[in-house]
Each structure stands twice: as C-alpha cells, then as structure tokens.
Amino acid sequence: MNVIMRKKDALDCYHGNQSALAGVLGITRQAVNQWGKFIPDEAAAKLALLNPQIPYQILGHKKAPVAENN
C-alpha cells in the first residue's frame, strides 16, 4: 500500500517542528530533514494512523512514481 503525504502538510500539523515530527515517528530530526517533498511510504503510513488530520492519499498496492522529490 502506498500512502502519499507531503512533508509540508505533516510539518504544519507539528507547527513546523521537525524534532516533534521525528519524535512521533521514533526517528531523528536529521532523518526528517533528508526527506524530499513527500514522506517515505512507511513513515507516511504510520503518521496517517497516528495523526489522521494530516492530509494523505492511498494509492493501492502498486508503487506509484512520484514526479517531484523536493
């Protein structure tokens, strides 16, 4: 299953605080900083469960190409 979530949308829910977002996921702020425009699928799926107010889209079982990565 592919969960598409924009990094900006997730950060907006955590008031732009990368450390807070990283803490929810159990990863480092540096890992969050390395993400491009979209959150990696596994982290996006976890965030969708933990904070469903963050906008996301589920694309199904096929891996969908992402046009932009910044």
C-alpha positions in Angstrom: 0.0 0.0 0.0 1.3 3.4 -0.9 0.5 6.3 1.3 1.3 9.7 -0.2 1.8 12.5 2.2 3.5 15.8 1.7 6.2 16.7 4.2 4.9 20.3 4.4 1.4 19.0 5.5 2.9 16.9 8.2 5.1 19.7 9.5 2.2 22.1 9.5 0.5 19.8 12.0 3.5 19.9 14.2 3.9 23.7 13.9 6.9 23.3 11.6 8.9 21.5 14.3 10.9 18.7 12.7 12.0 17.4 16.1 8.4 16.9 17.2 7.5 15.1 13.9 10.6 12.9 14.3 9.7 12.1 17.9 6.3 10.9 16.9 7.9 8.5 14.4 10.8 7.4 16.6 13.4 8.8 14.2 15.9 11.7 14.2 15.3 15.2 13.1 18.1 14.7 10.7 16.1 11.9 9.0 13.1 14.1 8.6 15.4 16.8 7.2 16.6 14.4 4.5 13.0 13.8 3.2 12.1 15.5 -0.1 8.7 16.9 -0.8 7.0 13.6 0.1 7.3 11.5 3.2 8.6 7.9 2.7 5.8 5.4 2.5 6.4 3.6 5.8 6.6 6.9 7.8 3.6 8.3 5.9 1.5 5.2 6.7 2.5 5.5 10.4 1.6 9.2 10.5 -1.7 8.5 8.8 -2.6 6.2 11.7 -1.2 8.4 14.5 -2.5 11.7 13.2 -5.3 11.3 10.6 -5.8 15.0 10.4 -2.7 15.2 8.2 -3.9 15.1 4.5 -2.8 11.9 2.7 -3.8 9.7 -0.2 -3.7 5.9 -0.5 -2.8 4.7 -3.9 -3.2 0.9 -3.5 -0.7 -1.9 -3.9 1.3 -0.7 -6.9 4.3 1.5 -6.4 3.4 4.8 -7.9 6.1 7.1 -9.4 6.4 10.5 -7.8 7.2 13.3 -10.2 8.8 15.6 -7.7 11.2 14.7 -4.9 11.9 18.2 -3.5 
